[in-house]
Amino acid sequence: MDILISGSGIAGPTLAYWLARHGFRPTVVERAAGLRSSGSPIDVRGPAVDIAEAMGAMDLIRAAGTGTTAMSFVNGSGRRAGRVNMRALERASGSRDVEIARSALAEILYATAKDHAEFVWGDSIASMEQDAHGVDVTFDKGAPRRFDLVIGADGLHSNVRRLAFGPESRFVRHMGMYVATTPFDGSIPDKGELVMYNAPGRAVAIHPSPGGPLAFFAFRSPEVAGFDHRDTLQHKRMLSDAFGKDGWRVPELLDRVRAADDLYFDSVSKVTLDSWSDGRIALLGDAASSVSLFGGGSTLAMAGAHTLAGELAATPVDVFGALRRYEAKHRIMVEPKQNAVEQASLLIVPATQRAIALRNLATRLWPVVAAGAYVRKAAKGMGSQLGRLRAS
């Protein structure tokens, strides 16, 4: 079976790898000329860790992790107002999660999949016509081709979704916030500590990363009329308008934004569709169910890709049944994450000064909570060991 995947971000290469493992012939087409170098740090969590390990990629992912050990919250003068010890929380929960720059994860997944699939760079799907047995695809640059199945793994602003399901406005809902990141070559006091400044409805952070720190911006705003996710000049104006009066190192960071040629900027949005497939055309990752905040989308993208490939392998003669099973299984993971986006945003971008103060106060209690959880976990483990000794 020949399967076309649109998008070489996180979901696309993961799906290509597993399809090839199951004996399919995947082709990945990517609009960009190469891998994107920007984007917020993201997480490889839970099921994605198991999937990456099975791909032989987890050691590379751990080596490329941001290595963030703590998160500090500062006021306008740079004085610390709260702090979270990330290492303590990870130790308490027994977490195997890894935080990694999006570009680094995409590069690792591509390197893992490139020998198992065809990758076409600098091209995009122009049109699709499907029948009962396949999909005829035309491209902006390449020659037309026919595939048994087309998967849109092309993100929040999915071209495949637009062509097969309808305009973006029908499925994408603005969640009241915009985010941006850009590389930062200025000084940072601690390469293991993320430092964040908040004003009501706004957040700015310097985030450590092995490839160099990133500047992160987030601000609450109604949907901006005429917003274009590809208009970098518009994005720079919006950031200047939102943060132009803020303190701490914000003026310095805005200067970097104005000079940047690698700026990621987009709306925090939620994608909802009644069905993720239409005949032999289906959606994966953010194209189907965006969770565009706090890095959870990467884990869902990898898990969804693994599930989709597995279901297609289970019944290759029943493509439609496989797509239905993939959607039913993966929605169970996706929907709680989508429902939690608004609540989670209150942690990073509190809307009022009082909410900022309460969040900072709460961070002083987290080490106590983490220590308590660690003690409970250790005691539980010790109890299990004593039980085994008694039994022997």
Secondary structure as UniProt FT lines:
FT   STRAND          2..6
FT   HELIX           11..21
FT   TURN            22..23
FT   STRAND          25..30
FT   STRAND          41..44
FT   HELIX           46..54
FT   TURN            55..56
FT   HELIX           58..63
FT   STRAND          70..74
FT   TURN            76..77
FT   STRAND          80..85
FT   HELIX           86..93
FT   STRAND          98..101
FT   HELIX           102..113
FT   TURN            114..116
FT   STRAND          118..121
FT   STRAND          125..130
FT   STRAND          135..139
FT   STRAND          145..147
FT   STRAND          149..152
FT   TURN            156..157
FT   HELIX           159..165
FT   HELIX           168..170
FT   STRAND          172..183
FT   TURN            191..192
FT   STRAND          193..199
FT   TURN            200..201
FT   STRAND          202..207
FT   TURN            210..211
FT   STRAND          214..220
FT   TURN            225..226
FT   TURN            229..230
FT   HELIX           232..243
FT   TURN            244..245
FT   TURN            248..249
FT   HELIX           250..259
FT   STRAND          264..271
FT   STRAND          277..278
FT   TURN            279..280
FT   STRAND          281..283
FT   HELIX           286..289
FT   TURN            294..295
FT   HELIX           296..314
FT   TURN            316..317
FT   HELIX           319..339
FT   HELIX           341..348
FT   HELIX           353..391
//
